[in-house]
Amino acid sequence: MSKVSDIVPGTNLMCLFKGEPKTGKKNAWGSFPEPIYCYDLDMRMTSLATDPVLSKRDIEYDTYTDFTKLWDKLEKMQEDCPYKTVTLHSITSLARMLQNFIFSNRGANVEMSRATDKQRDGKGNLTVGGIPIMGIADYNGESSGLNQVLTKLRIIRNKGVNVVLVAHVITTEVQTLDGTYRTSRRILTGGNKVAAEIPSYFDEVYHFYVKTAGGLAENAERHFVAATQATGTDFAGTSLRGIPPEIDFTDKLFYEELSKYFPKKDVDKTLSEILQEYP
């Protein structure tokens, strides 16, 4: 049995970092407590090696192209995790990996029973131009696989480890009935339903973006920002109290900025003193 009072803030955050490419997500999780382990699914770790600060940090990684090997590593880590921070980069690539895993292991399903032989591959899978396409069962498989991985990572988090997952977003623009345009962004996965479910697994959901100071000039100053609250259609949320709507971590360590808002653990404080720390 565990007690809430035993939780030390900052030692077991469950974070989702989402945003478009080149918005500072990798630099943010690279600033978390060491040693750090990364499940690299994007094969884009070079930027860490060329960063003057992050290249000197204790960061280990394995690159995964096969879901079975990823799953085996997760099972080992949930039994014994020697790291203070574990990150998976990215959910988008994990979804694609799961799709490939499903394609290579599935057989014919009821949904495909009406397809002609020319529309199937040797395993009875529906194809278009020789390329297998996803059916309802496949989207369900993707959803189940993502849920299983997220559950494993929550178990690892409960061992006092910070867990950070990175997700890429897709931007769409829709014209409304009054003629205006509404921009929305969602996590990029195969199925829309599972993308909507993913944030519910996390206490901390931060949306990363770049803010330009000085207009569109070529020499305009770029600021790396993480929203901690929803801004327009960009969902974000946090369990931390007193945190500002956005954190500007330009030329700073993101975790260091975030830790300023961790509640201080002090058993000698009265209830009124504790409540004063949470405006």
Helices and strands as residue ranges (DSSP letters): G 4-6, E 14-19, H 25-29, E 36-40, H 46-49, G 54-56, E 59-63, H 67-79, E 85-89, H 91-105, G 110-112, G 117-119, E 127-128, E 131-132, H 136-157, E 162-175, E 181-187, H 192-197, G 198-201, E 204-213, E 221-227, E 246-248, H 254-258, G 259-261, H 271-276
